[in-house]
Amino acid sequence: MGDVVNLRRARKERDRRVKDDAAQAKRAAFGRSKSERELTAAQAQLESARLEAHRREREEADDQA
């Protein structure tokens, strides 16, 4: 048979774990210097521009058909 588990304590530990995970994500997102944020934004913009450059456009003849 398994160990006896205090459900209240298990629930509190689970809630703490979820809260700590969220805090870690926020520290990663907001705990950066201005230059790091600008670099990340520039990289995202460059990647978006590269993706848009490879977009295939429909030709006018295809639209009429």
PDB file of N, CA, C, O and CB in Angstrom:
ATOM      1  N   MET A   1       0.834  -1.176   0.000  1.00  0.00           N
ATOM      2  CA  MET A   1       0.000   0.000   0.000  1.00  0.00           C
ATOM      3  C   MET A   1       0.881   1.242   0.000  1.00  0.00           C
ATOM      4  O   MET A   1       2.001   1.213   0.511  1.00  0.00           O
ATOM      5  CB  MET A   1      -0.950  -0.004   1.207  1.00  0.00           C
ATOM      6  N   GLY A   2       0.381   2.329  -0.569  1.00  0.00           N
ATOM      7  CA  GLY A   2       1.155   3.558  -0.687  1.00  0.00           C
ATOM      8  C   GLY A   2       1.240   4.319   0.625  1.00  0.00           C
ATOM      9  O   GLY A   2       0.595   3.973   1.615  1.00  0.00           O
ATOM     10  N   ASP A   3       2.039   5.346   0.603  1.00  0.00           N
ATOM     11  CA  ASP A   3       2.197   6.178   1.790  1.00  0.00           C
ATOM     12  C   ASP A   3       0.955   7.038   1.995  1.00  0.00           C
ATOM     13  O   ASP A   3       0.240   7.363   1.048  1.00  0.00           O
ATOM     14  CB  ASP A   3       3.455   7.064   1.672  1.00  0.00           C
ATOM     15  N   VAL A   4       0.719   7.394   3.243  1.00  0.00           N
ATOM     16  CA  VAL A   4      -0.382   8.287   3.572  1.00  0.00           C
ATOM     17  C   VAL A   4       0.060   9.700   3.210  1.00  0.00           C
ATOM     18  O   VAL A   4       1.147  10.139   3.584  1.00  0.00           O
ATOM     19  CB  VAL A   4      -0.786   8.178   5.091  1.00  0.00           C
ATOM     20  N   VAL A   5      -0.806  10.409   2.471  1.00  0.00           N
ATOM     21  CA  VAL A   5      -0.462  11.749   2.009  1.00  0.00           C
ATOM     22  C   VAL A   5      -1.474  12.731   2.563  1.00  0.00           C
ATOM     23  O   VAL A   5      -2.683  12.523   2.457  1.00  0.00           O
ATOM     24  CB  VAL A   5      -0.415  11.817   0.460  1.00  0.00           C
ATOM     25  N   ASN A   6      -0.975  13.794   3.149  1.00  0.00           N
ATOM     26  CA  ASN A   6      -1.840  14.866   3.616  1.00  0.00           C
ATOM     27  C   ASN A   6      -2.233  15.691   2.395  1.00  0.00           C
ATOM     28  O   ASN A   6      -1.392  16.370   1.806  1.00  0.00           O
ATOM     29  CB  ASN A   6      -1.133  15.750   4.711  1.00  0.00           C
ATOM     30  N   LEU A   7      -3.500  15.636   2.019  1.00  0.00           N
ATOM     31  CA  LEU A   7      -3.956  16.289   0.793  1.00  0.00           C
ATOM     32  C   LEU A   7      -3.794  17.805   0.850  1.00  0.00           C
ATOM     33  O   LEU A   7      -3.489  18.433  -0.164  1.00  0.00           O
ATOM     34  CB  LEU A   7      -5.408  15.940   0.530  1.00  0.00           C
ATOM     35  N   ARG A   8      -3.994  18.389   2.013  1.00  0.00           N
ATOM     36  CA  ARG A   8      -3.832  19.835   2.157  1.00  0.00           C
ATOM     37  C   ARG A   8      -2.385  20.232   1.871  1.00  0.00           C
ATOM     38  O   ARG A   8      -2.128  21.203   1.160  1.00  0.00           O
ATOM     39  CB  ARG A   8      -4.248  20.293   3.574  1.00  0.00           C
ATOM     40  N   ARG A   9      -1.462  19.485   2.422  1.00  0.00           N
ATOM     41  CA  ARG A   9      -0.042  19.778   2.218  1.00  0.00           C
ATOM     42  C   ARG A   9       0.355  19.540   0.759  1.00  0.00           C
ATOM     43  O   ARG A   9       1.117  20.320   0.188  1.00  0.00           O
ATOM     44  CB  ARG A   9       0.827  18.913   3.156  1.00  0.00           C
ATOM     45  N   ALA A  10      -0.155  18.477   0.163  1.00  0.00           N
ATOM     46  CA  ALA A  10       0.156  18.187  -1.241  1.00  0.00           C
ATOM     47  C   ALA A  10      -0.382  19.290  -2.143  1.00  0.00           C
ATOM     48  O   ALA A  10       0.290  19.700  -3.089  1.00  0.00           O
ATOM     49  CB  ALA A  10      -0.430  16.822  -1.659  1.00  0.00           C
ATOM     50  N   ARG A  11      -1.592  19.775  -1.859  1.00  0.00           N
ATOM     51  CA  ARG A  11      -2.177  20.849  -2.656  1.00  0.00           C
ATOM     52  C   ARG A  11      -1.347  22.129  -2.522  1.00  0.00           C
ATOM     53  O   ARG A  11      -1.107  22.821  -3.511  1.00  0.00           O
ATOM     54  CB  ARG A  11      -3.636  21.107  -2.226  1.00  0.00           C
ATOM     55  N   LYS A  12      -0.915  22.440  -1.309  1.00  0.00           N
ATOM     56  CA  LYS A  12      -0.101  23.640  -1.104  1.00  0.00           C
ATOM     57  C   LYS A  12       1.242  23.520  -1.820  1.00  0.00           C
ATOM     58  O   LYS A  12       1.717  24.498  -2.397  1.00  0.00           O
ATOM     59  CB  LYS A  12       0.122  23.886   0.395  1.00  0.00           C
ATOM     60  N   GLU A  13       1.852  22.358  -1.795  1.00  0.00           N
ATOM     61  CA  GLU A  13       3.122  22.157  -2.500  1.00  0.00           C
ATOM     62  C   GLU A  13       2.942  22.306  -4.003  1.00  0.00           C
ATOM     63  O   GLU A  13       3.775  22.909  -4.679  1.00  0.00           O
ATOM     64  CB  GLU A  13       3.703  20.776  -2.178  1.00  0.00           C
ATOM     65  N   ARG A  14       1.838  21.748  -4.526  1.00  0.00           N
ATOM     66  CA  ARG A  14       1.548  21.880  -5.959  1.00  0.00           C
ATOM     67  C   ARG A  14       1.347  23.349  -6.331  1.00  0.00           C
ATOM     68  O   ARG A  14       1.869  23.811  -7.346  1.00  0.00           O
ATOM     69  CB  ARG A  14       0.294  21.055  -6.340  1.00  0.00           C
ATOM     70  N   ASP A  15       0.596  24.079  -5.518  1.00  0.00           N
ATOM     71  CA  ASP A  15       0.352  25.495  -5.791  1.00  0.00           C
ATOM     72  C   ASP A  15       1.650  26.297  -5.750  1.00  0.00           C
ATOM     73  O   ASP A  15       1.859  27.188  -6.573  1.00  0.00           O
ATOM     74  CB  ASP A  15      -0.651  26.067  -4.784  1.00  0.00           C
ATOM     75  N   ARG A  16       2.523  25.980  -4.790  1.00  0.00           N
ATOM     76  CA  ARG A  16       3.818  26.666  -4.717  1.00  0.00           C
ATOM     77  C   ARG A  16       4.657  26.395  -5.959  1.00  0.00           C
ATOM     78  O   ARG A  16       5.309  27.297  -6.485  1.00  0.00           O
ATOM     79  CB  ARG A  16       4.585  26.228  -3.464  1.00  0.00           C
ATOM     80  N   ARG A  17       4.636  25.143  -6.425  1.00  0.00           N
ATOM     81  CA  ARG A  17       5.397  24.772  -7.611  1.00  0.00           C
ATOM     82  C   ARG A  17       4.902  25.542  -8.838  1.00  0.00           C
ATOM     83  O   ARG A  17       5.705  26.048  -9.623  1.00  0.00           O
ATOM     84  CB  ARG A  17       5.299  23.259  -7.855  1.00  0.00           C
ATOM     85  N   VAL A  18       3.583  25.629  -8.999  1.00  0.00           N
ATOM     86  CA  VAL A  18       3.001  26.364 -10.128  1.00  0.00           C
ATOM     87  C   VAL A  18       3.367  27.837 -10.028  1.00  0.00           C
ATOM     88  O   VAL A  18       3.724  28.467 -11.024  1.00  0.00           O
ATOM     89  CB  VAL A  18       1.460  26.193 -10.167  1.00  0.00           C
ATOM     90  N   LYS A  19       3.277  28.376  -8.831  1.00  0.00           N
ATOM     91  CA  LYS A  19       3.600  29.790  -8.618  1.00  0.00           C
ATOM     92  C   LYS A  19       5.080  30.059  -8.893  1.00  0.00           C
ATOM     93  O   LYS A  19       5.421  31.082  -9.487  1.00  0.00           O
ATOM     94  CB  LYS A  19       3.243  30.212  -7.180  1.00  0.00           C
ATOM     95  N   ASP A  20       5.952  29.158  -8.471  1.00  0.00           N
ATOM     96  CA  ASP A  20       7.383  29.309  -8.718  1.00  0.00           C
ATOM     97  C   ASP A  20       7.705  29.220 -10.206  1.00  0.00           C
ATOM     98  O   ASP A  20       8.568  29.949 -10.693  1.00  0.00           O
ATOM     99  CB  ASP A  20       8.166  28.249  -7.953  1.00  0.00           C
ATOM    100  N   ASP A  21       7.020  28.335 -10.934  1.00  0.00           N
ATOM    101  CA  ASP A  21       7.233  28.230 -12.384  1.00  0.00           C
ATOM    102  C   ASP A  21       6.834  29.522 -13.080  1.00  0.00           C
ATOM    103  O   ASP A  21       7.536  29.990 -13.977  1.00  0.00           O
ATOM    104  CB  ASP A  21       6.436  27.049 -12.967  1.00  0.00           C
ATOM    105  N   ALA A  22       5.704  30.099 -12.668  1.00  0.00           N
ATOM    106  CA  ALA A  22       5.251  31.358 -13.263  1.00  0.00           C
ATOM    107  C   ALA A  22       6.231  32.479 -12.935  1.00  0.00           C
ATOM    108  O   ALA A  22       6.526  33.315 -13.788  1.00  0.00           O
ATOM    109  CB  ALA A  22       3.835  31.719 -12.764  1.00  0.00           C
ATOM    110  N   ALA A  23       6.732  32.501 -11.709  1.00  0.00           N
ATOM    111  CA  ALA A  23       7.691  33.530 -11.311  1.00  0.00           C
ATOM    112  C   ALA A  23       8.984  33.395 -12.107  1.00  0.00           C
ATOM    113  O   ALA A  23       9.581  34.399 -12.492  1.00  0.00           O
ATOM    114  CB  ALA A  23       7.982  33.443  -9.803  1.00  0.00           C
ATOM    115  N   GLN A  24       9.413  32.183 -12.352  1.00  0.00           N
ATOM    116  CA  GLN A  24      10.626  31.952 -13.138  1.00  0.00           C
ATOM    117  C   GLN A  24      10.445  32.468 -14.559  1.00  0.00           C
ATOM    118  O   GLN A  24      11.355  33.076 -15.122  1.00  0.00           O
ATOM    119  CB  GLN A  24      10.984  30.455 -13.158  1.00  0.00           C
ATOM    120  N   ALA A  25       9.282  32.230 -15.134  1.00  0.00           N
ATOM    121  CA  ALA A  25       9.010  32.716 -16.491  1.00  0.00           C
ATOM    122  C   ALA A  25       8.996  34.239 -16.526  1.00  0.00           C
ATOM    123  O   ALA A  25       9.512  34.840 -17.468  1.00  0.00           O
ATOM    124  CB  ALA A  25       7.669  32.163 -17.005  1.00  0.00           C
ATOM    125  N   LYS A  26       8.414  34.865 -15.517  1.00  0.00           N
ATOM    126  CA  LYS A  26       8.392  36.329 -15.463  1.00  0.00           C
ATOM    127  C   LYS A  26       9.796  36.885 -15.268  1.00  0.00           C
ATOM    128  O   LYS A  26      10.134  37.913 -15.856  1.00  0.00           O
ATOM    129  CB  LYS A  26       7.472  36.814 -14.332  1.00  0.00           C
ATOM    130  N   ARG A  27      10.612  36.233 -14.463  1.00  0.00           N
ATOM    131  CA  ARG A  27      11.997  36.697 -14.283  1.00  0.00           C
ATOM    132  C   ARG A  27      12.752  36.629 -15.594  1.00  0.00           C
ATOM    133  O   ARG A  27      13.562  37.506 -15.892  1.00  0.00           O
ATOM    134  CB  ARG A  27      12.723  35.859 -13.214  1.00  0.00           C
ATOM    135  N   ALA A  28      12.494  35.596 -16.380  1.00  0.00           N
ATOM    136  CA  ALA A  28      13.164  35.465 -17.674  1.00  0.00           C
ATOM    137  C   ALA A  28      12.678  36.537 -18.639  1.00  0.00           C
ATOM    138  O   ALA A  28      13.463  37.052 -19.434  1.00  0.00           O
ATOM    139  CB  ALA A  28      12.924  34.069 -18.269  1.00  0.00           C
ATOM    140  N   ALA A  29      11.395  36.878 -18.579  1.00  0.00           N
ATOM    141  CA  ALA A  29      10.835  37.841 -19.528  1.00  0.00           C
ATOM    142  C   ALA A  29      11.158  39.278 -19.141  1.00  0.00           C
ATOM    143  O   ALA A  29      11.478  40.088 -20.011  1.00  0.00           O
ATOM    144  CB  ALA A  29       9.332  37.664 -19.626  1.00  0.00           C
ATOM    145  N   PHE A  30      11.080  39.609 -17.867  1.00  0.00           N
ATOM    146  CA  PHE A  30      11.202  40.999 -17.453  1.00  0.00           C
ATOM    147  C   PHE A  30      12.511  41.317 -16.753  1.00  0.00           C
ATOM    148  O   PHE A  30      12.801  42.488 -16.508  1.00  0.00           O
ATOM    149  CB  PHE A  30      10.073  41.350 -16.559  1.00  0.00           C
ATOM    150  N   GLY A  31      13.293  40.330 -16.430  1.00  0.00           N
ATOM    151  CA  GLY A  31      14.517  40.563 -15.690  1.00  0.00           C
ATOM    152  C   GLY A  31      15.722  40.749 -16.582  1.00  0.00           C
ATOM    153  O   GLY A  31      16.817  40.291 -16.253  1.00  0.00           O
ATOM    154  N   ARG A  32      15.535  41.419 -17.714  1.00  0.00           N
ATOM    155  CA  ARG A  32      16.630  41.607 -18.657  1.00  0.00           C
ATOM    156  C   ARG A  32      16.926  43.087 -18.817  1.00  0.00           C
ATOM    157  O   ARG A  32      16.072  43.935 -18.561  1.00  0.00           O
ATOM    158  CB  ARG A  32      16.297  40.974 -20.019  1.00  0.00           C
ATOM    159  N   SER A  33      18.136  43.385 -19.240  1.00  0.00           N
ATOM    160  CA  SER A  33      18.513  44.774 -19.457  1.00  0.00           C
ATOM    161  C   SER A  33      17.858  45.302 -20.726  1.00  0.00           C
ATOM    162  O   SER A  33      17.331  44.536 -21.533  1.00  0.00           O
ATOM    163  CB  SER A  33      20.042  44.915 -19.539  1.00  0.00           C
ATOM    164  N   LYS A  34      17.899  46.618 -20.890  1.00  0.00           N
ATOM    165  CA  LYS A  34      17.274  47.240 -22.056  1.00  0.00           C
ATOM    166  C   LYS A  34      17.922  46.755 -23.346  1.00  0.00           C
ATOM    167  O   LYS A  34      17.234  46.514 -24.338  1.00  0.00           O
ATOM    168  CB  LYS A  34      17.365  48.766 -21.963  1.00  0.00           C
ATOM    169  N   SER A  35      19.243  46.611 -23.334  1.00  0.00           N
ATOM    170  CA  SER A  35      19.929  46.168 -24.548  1.00  0.00           C
ATOM    171  C   SER A  35      19.541  44.735 -24.916  1.00  0.00           C
ATOM    172  O   SER A  35      19.418  44.417 -26.099  1.00  0.00           O
ATOM    173  CB  SER A  35      21.447  46.270 -24.366  1.00  0.00           C
ATOM    174  N   GLU A  36      19.349  43.873 -23.925  1.00  0.00           N
ATOM    175  CA  GLU A  36      18.922  42.500 -24.203  1.00  0.00           C
ATOM    176  C   GLU A  36      17.513  42.476 -24.782  1.00  0.00           C
ATOM    177  O   GLU A  36      17.239  41.717 -25.711  1.00  0.00           O
ATOM    178  CB  GLU A  36      18.982  41.650 -22.926  1.00  0.00           C
ATOM    179  N   ARG A  37      16.608  43.307 -24.237  1.00  0.00           N
ATOM    180  CA  ARG A  37      15.246  43.378 -24.771  1.00  0.00           C
ATOM    181  C   ARG A  37      15.253  43.893 -26.202  1.00  0.00           C
ATOM    182  O   ARG A  37      14.537  43.367 -27.055  1.00  0.00           O
ATOM    183  CB  ARG A  37      14.367  44.279 -23.891  1.00  0.00           C
ATOM    184  N   GLU A  38      16.065  44.925 -26.476  1.00  0.00           N
ATOM    185  CA  GLU A  38      16.143  45.472 -27.831  1.00  0.00           C
ATOM    186  C   GLU A  38      16.722  44.451 -28.803  1.00  0.00           C
ATOM    187  O   GLU A  38      16.266  44.350 -29.942  1.00  0.00           O
ATOM    188  CB  GLU A  38      16.991  46.750 -27.844  1.00  0.00           C
ATOM    189  N   LEU A  39      17.723  43.695 -28.362  1.00  0.00           N
ATOM    190  CA  LEU A  39      18.317  42.668 -29.207  1.00  0.00           C
ATOM    191  C   LEU A  39      17.286  41.592 -29.550  1.00  0.00           C
ATOM    192  O   LEU A  39      17.185  41.172 -30.702  1.00  0.00           O
ATOM    193  CB  LEU A  39      19.536  42.041 -28.512  1.00  0.00           C
ATOM    194  N   THR A  40      16.533  41.154 -28.562  1.00  0.00           N
ATOM    195  CA  THR A  40      15.500  40.147 -28.794  1.00  0.00           C
ATOM    196  C   THR A  40      14.435  40.672 -29.754  1.00  0.00           C
ATOM    197  O   THR A  40      13.984  39.945 -30.639  1.00  0.00           O
ATOM    198  CB  THR A  40      14.855  39.723 -27.466  1.00  0.00           C
ATOM    199  N   ALA A  41      14.034  41.923 -29.585  1.00  0.00           N
ATOM    200  CA  ALA A  41      13.026  42.515 -30.471  1.00  0.00           C
ATOM    201  C   ALA A  41      13.564  42.622 -31.893  1.00  0.00           C
ATOM    202  O   ALA A  41      12.838  42.354 -32.850  1.00  0.00           O
ATOM    203  CB  ALA A  41      12.598  43.906 -29.957  1.00  0.00           C
ATOM    204  N   ALA A  42      14.830  43.012 -32.040  1.00  0.00           N
ATOM    205  CA  ALA A  42      15.431  43.130 -33.369  1.00  0.00           C
ATOM    206  C   ALA A  42      15.535  41.764 -34.038  1.00  0.00           C
ATOM    207  O   ALA A  42      15.291  41.640 -35.238  1.00  0.00           O
ATOM    208  CB  ALA A  42      16.820  43.782 -33.277  1.00  0.00           C
ATOM    209  N   GLN A  43      15.891  40.748 -33.275  1.00  0.00           N
ATOM    210  CA  GLN A  43      15.978  39.398 -33.834  1.00  0.00           C
ATOM    211  C   GLN A  43      14.603  38.900 -34.270  1.00  0.00           C
ATOM    212  O   GLN A  43      14.481  38.258 -35.313  1.00  0.00           O
ATOM    213  CB  GLN A  43      16.590  38.431 -32.809  1.00  0.00           C
ATOM    214  N   ALA A  44      13.578  39.187 -33.491  1.00  0.00           N
ATOM    215  CA  ALA A  44      12.221  38.773 -33.855  1.00  0.00           C
ATOM    216  C   ALA A  44      11.759  39.502 -35.111  1.00  0.00           C
ATOM    217  O   ALA A  44      11.113  38.909 -35.974  1.00  0.00           O
ATOM    218  CB  ALA A  44      11.242  39.038 -32.695  1.00  0.00           C
ATOM    219  N   GLN A  45      12.088  40.784 -35.213  1.00  0.00           N
ATOM    220  CA  GLN A  45      11.706  41.556 -36.389  1.00  0.00           C
ATOM    221  C   GLN A  45      12.425  41.035 -37.628  1.00  0.00           C
ATOM    222  O   GLN A  45      11.820  40.929 -38.695  1.00  0.00           O
ATOM    223  CB  GLN A  45      12.014  43.046 -36.179  1.00  0.00           C
ATOM    224  N   LEU A  46      13.706  40.709 -37.500  1.00  0.00           N
ATOM    225  CA  LEU A  46      14.475  40.176 -38.616  1.00  0.00           C
ATOM    226  C   LEU A  46      13.903  38.833 -39.071  1.00  0.00           C
ATOM    227  O   LEU A  46      13.767  38.586 -40.269  1.00  0.00           O
ATOM    228  CB  LEU A  46      15.953  40.023 -38.225  1.00  0.00           C
ATOM    229  N   GLU A  47      13.574  37.979 -38.124  1.00  0.00           N
ATOM    230  CA  GLU A  47      12.996  36.674 -38.457  1.00  0.00           C
ATOM    231  C   GLU A  47      11.648  36.843 -39.154  1.00  0.00           C
ATOM    232  O   GLU A  47      11.344  36.124 -40.106  1.00  0.00           O
ATOM    233  CB  GLU A  47      12.833  35.815 -37.187  1.00  0.00           C
ATOM    234  N   SER A  48      10.847  37.784 -38.685  1.00  0.00           N
ATOM    235  CA  SER A  48       9.559  38.052 -39.319  1.00  0.00           C
ATOM    236  C   SER A  48       9.750  38.560 -40.743  1.00  0.00           C
ATOM    237  O   SER A  48       9.015  38.161 -41.646  1.00  0.00           O
ATOM    238  CB  SER A  48       8.758  39.070 -38.497  1.00  0.00           C
ATOM    239  N   ALA A  49      10.726  39.431 -40.951  1.00  0.00           N
ATOM    240  CA  ALA A  49      10.994  39.956 -42.293  1.00  0.00           C
ATOM    241  C   ALA A  49      11.467  38.839 -43.223  1.00  0.00           C
ATOM    242  O   ALA A  49      11.087  38.800 -44.393  1.00  0.00           O
ATOM    243  CB  ALA A  49      12.049  41.083 -42.232  1.00  0.00           C
ATOM    244  N   ARG A  50      12.287  37.942 -42.710  1.00  0.00           N
ATOM    245  CA  ARG A  50      12.755  36.813 -43.522  1.00  0.00           C
ATOM    246  C   ARG A  50      11.589  35.916 -43.918  1.00  0.00           C
ATOM    247  O   ARG A  50      11.516  35.444 -45.053  1.00  0.00           O
ATOM    248  CB  ARG A  50      13.815  35.996 -42.757  1.00  0.00           C
ATOM    249  N   LEU A  51      10.687  35.686 -42.986  1.00  0.00           N
ATOM    250  CA  LEU A  51       9.532  34.849 -43.264  1.00  0.00           C
ATOM    251  C   LEU A  51       8.633  35.509 -44.308  1.00  0.00           C
ATOM    252  O   LEU A  51       8.156  34.839 -45.224  1.00  0.00           O
ATOM    253  CB  LEU A  51       8.746  34.575 -41.973  1.00  0.00           C
ATOM    254  N   GLU A  52       8.401  36.795 -44.181  1.00  0.00           N
ATOM    255  CA  GLU A  52       7.572  37.516 -45.144  1.00  0.00           C
ATOM    256  C   GLU A  52       8.227  37.548 -46.522  1.00  0.00           C
ATOM    257  O   GLU A  52       7.528  37.532 -47.535  1.00  0.00           O
ATOM    258  CB  GLU A  52       7.306  38.941 -44.655  1.00  0.00           C
ATOM    259  N   ALA A  53       9.546  37.593 -46.576  1.00  0.00           N
ATOM    260  CA  ALA A  53      10.250  37.630 -47.853  1.00  0.00           C
ATOM    261  C   ALA A  53      10.065  36.325 -48.627  1.00  0.00           C
ATOM    262  O   ALA A  53      10.161  36.317 -49.854  1.00  0.00           O
ATOM    263  CB  ALA A  53      11.739  37.902 -47.629  1.00  0.00           C
ATOM    264  N   HIS A  54       9.804  35.242 -47.932  1.00  0.00           N
ATOM    265  CA  HIS A  54       9.641  33.951 -48.588  1.00  0.00           C
ATOM    266  C   HIS A  54       8.174  33.599 -48.843  1.00  0.00           C
ATOM    267  O   HIS A  54       7.864  32.498 -49.296  1.00  0.00           O
ATOM    268  CB  HIS A  54      10.282  32.872 -47.752  1.00  0.00           C
ATOM    269  N   ARG A  55       7.284  34.534 -48.551  1.00  0.00           N
ATOM    270  CA  ARG A  55       5.856  34.279 -48.756  1.00  0.00           C
ATOM    271  C   ARG A  55       5.553  34.190 -50.245  1.00  0.00           C
ATOM    272  O   ARG A  55       6.044  34.992 -51.041  1.00  0.00           O
ATOM    273  CB  ARG A  55       4.997  35.386 -48.095  1.00  0.00           C
ATOM    274  N   ARG A  56       4.753  33.222 -50.605  1.00  0.00           N
ATOM    275  CA  ARG A  56       4.365  33.046 -52.008  1.00  0.00           C
ATOM    276  C   ARG A  56       3.063  33.792 -52.236  1.00  0.00           C
ATOM    277  O   ARG A  56       2.077  33.578 -51.530  1.00  0.00           O
ATOM    278  CB  ARG A  56       4.215  31.529 -52.380  1.00  0.00           C
ATOM    279  N   GLU A  57       3.072  34.671 -53.229  1.00  0.00           N
ATOM    280  CA  GLU A  57       1.896  35.462 -53.573  1.00  0.00           C
ATOM    281  C   GLU A  57       1.123  34.752 -54.679  1.00  0.00           C
ATOM    282  O   GLU A  57       1.721  34.075 -55.516  1.00  0.00           O
ATOM    283  CB  GLU A  57       2.297  36.898 -54.012  1.00  0.00           C
ATOM    284  N   ARG A  58      -0.180  34.898 -54.690  1.00  0.00           N
ATOM    285  CA  ARG A  58      -0.996  34.345 -55.772  1.00  0.00           C
ATOM    286  C   ARG A  58      -0.907  35.293 -56.958  1.00  0.00           C
ATOM    287  O   ARG A  58      -0.865  36.511 -56.788  1.00  0.00           O
ATOM    288  CB  ARG A  58      -2.486  34.139 -55.323  1.00  0.00           C
ATOM    289  N   GLU A  59      -0.880  34.738 -58.137  1.00  0.00           N
ATOM    290  CA  GLU A  59      -0.857  35.554 -59.343  1.00  0.00           C
ATOM    291  C   GLU A  59      -2.272  36.010 -59.667  1.00  0.00           C
ATOM    292  O   GLU A  59      -3.245  35.409 -59.211  1.00  0.00           O
ATOM    293  CB  GLU A  59      -0.245  34.772 -60.531  1.00  0.00           C
ATOM    294  N   GLU A  60      -2.383  37.079 -60.460  1.00  0.00           N
ATOM    295  CA  GLU A  60      -3.685  37.628 -60.829  1.00  0.00           C
ATOM    296  C   GLU A  60      -4.521  36.628 -61.612  1.00  0.00           C
ATOM    297  O   GLU A  60      -5.739  36.583 -61.434  1.00  0.00           O
ATOM    298  CB  GLU A  60      -3.507  38.896 -61.642  1.00  0.00           C
ATOM    299  N   ALA A  61      -3.906  35.821 -62.477  1.00  0.00           N
ATOM    300  CA  ALA A  61      -4.637  34.837 -63.284  1.00  0.00           C
ATOM    301  C   ALA A  61      -5.302  33.791 -62.390  1.00  0.00           C
ATOM    302  O   ALA A  61      -6.395  33.320 -62.702  1.00  0.00           O
ATOM    303  CB  ALA A  61      -3.688  34.151 -64.290  1.00  0.00           C
ATOM    304  N   ASP A  62      -4.657  33.425 -61.287  1.00  0.00           N
ATOM    305  CA  ASP A  62      -5.225  32.435 -60.380  1.00  0.00           C
ATOM    306  C   ASP A  62      -6.434  32.990 -59.632  1.00  0.00           C
ATOM    307  O   ASP A  62      -7.362  32.244 -59.318  1.00  0.00           O
ATOM    308  CB  ASP A  62      -4.168  31.964 -59.388  1.00  0.00           C
ATOM    309  N   ASP A  63      -6.434  34.291 -59.343  1.00  0.00           N
ATOM    310  CA  ASP A  63      -7.534  34.892 -58.605  1.00  0.00           C
ATOM    311  C   ASP A  63      -8.822  34.924 -59.424  1.00  0.00           C
ATOM    312  O   ASP A  63      -9.913  34.836 -58.860  1.00  0.00           O
ATOM    313  CB  ASP A  63      -7.163  36.295 -58.173  1.00  0.00           C
ATOM    314  N   GLN A  64      -8.711  35.047 -60.740  1.00  0.00           N
ATOM    315  CA  GLN A  64      -9.885  35.156 -61.587  1.00  0.00           C
ATOM    316  C   GLN A  64     -10.524  33.796 -61.856  1.00  0.00           C
ATOM    317  O   GLN A  64     -11.703  33.730 -62.202  1.00  0.00           O
ATOM    318  CB  GLN A  64      -9.517  35.822 -62.895  1.00  0.00           C
ATOM    319  N   ALA A  65      -9.789  32.745 -61.707  1.00  0.00           N
ATOM    320  CA  ALA A  65     -10.291  31.408 -62.044  1.00  0.00           C
ATOM    321  C   ALA A  65     -11.209  30.851 -61.013  1.00  0.00           C
ATOM    322  O   ALA A  65     -11.706  29.735 -61.167  1.00  0.00           O
ATOM    323  CB  ALA A  65      -9.167  30.468 -62.241  1.00  0.00           C
TER     324      ALA A  65
END
